[in-house]
Amino acid sequence: MDDDLRRRLKDLSVTLQNRATELSLTGASGDIAILMSGVAITLEALLVVAEETRTPRSGPSVAPDAG
């Protein structure tokens, strides 16, 4: 996942969470607000997984000899 995609996903997550909060505060569309919040959280989780599975730029680590 490149940096641009990460940034766009983060922006989308923040936008969805803000909109969900707005909907919750007005009392309108509570179910939609919950769904939007869930999608925002899912995007955040996706970003964390992408970061955790990112391979180092210097290449894979080589385990030292056990002997």
Order of alpha helices (4+ residues) and beta strands (2+ residues): alpha-alpha
